[in-house]
Amino acid sequence: MIRNLAQDAAYFAARECMVPGATVAEAEEIVNRMLGGLGTRGVVIIVNGGSGLNDNSERISVEVRVPIGQNAI
């Protein structure tokens, strides 16, 4: 369940950041909002490989890492 939710959060964050002027903070907010409902801990969010966003970004990637050891039931 966490894996699917992390994939969905990355997808929706990337879609949100497709507009000019979007920020890494906006992507992080979407991911945190989606994963926060489960109380997910230790989430790492990487946008564009850590290079961030600007109006000249040709591609957008959002990677969401969730450590299973901190979140297993």
N, C-alpha and C positions, 0 to 999 in steps of 0.2 A: 504494500500500500504506500509506504513512504517513497519507494522508487518511482512509482507512477505519478505521485503528487509532485515530486521533485522535477520530473520531466515536464509535467504540465506547467509548473511554475516557471521553468526556464523558457518554455515556448511562449507563454503569455507575456513574460517580461521582455523577450526579444521583439514580439509584435508591438508592444507599447513603445519601444525605443526606436521604431522605424521612422518616426516623424522627426523633422529637423528641430533641433533645440532640446531633444530629449536628453536626460542625464542618467548617469550611473545610479544616482540616488533613487530615481524613479523605478529603475529595474529592481534595485534592492528592496524597495518598499513593496512591490508586487510580490516578490518571492517570499519576503518575511510575512506578509499578510496571508498568503496561501498556506505556508507551512506552520504559521503560528498557532493555528487552530488545533494542531496536534501536539503542541508543546515541543516541537522539534528543537533539539539543542545542537550547537556546534556547526551550524550551517555556514558554508563558505560559498560566496557568490563571486564569480569572475566574469566580467563583461569584456568582450573583445580581447581575450587573453591577457587582461590586465592593462591594456593600453587605453581603455576608456572610450568615450564617444566624442565625436565632433561632427560638424555639418558635412565634412568630407568623407566620413566613414562609408565605404562601399559595401561592407558586410557588417552584420551584427550577430554576435554569438553570446549566449548567456550560458554559463556552466554553473550548475548547482551541485555542490558536494555535501552529502549528509553522512557523517560518520555513524555507521551502524552500531558500533559499540556503545555510543552515547544515547542511542534511540531504540534499541531492541527492547521488546516487551518480554 
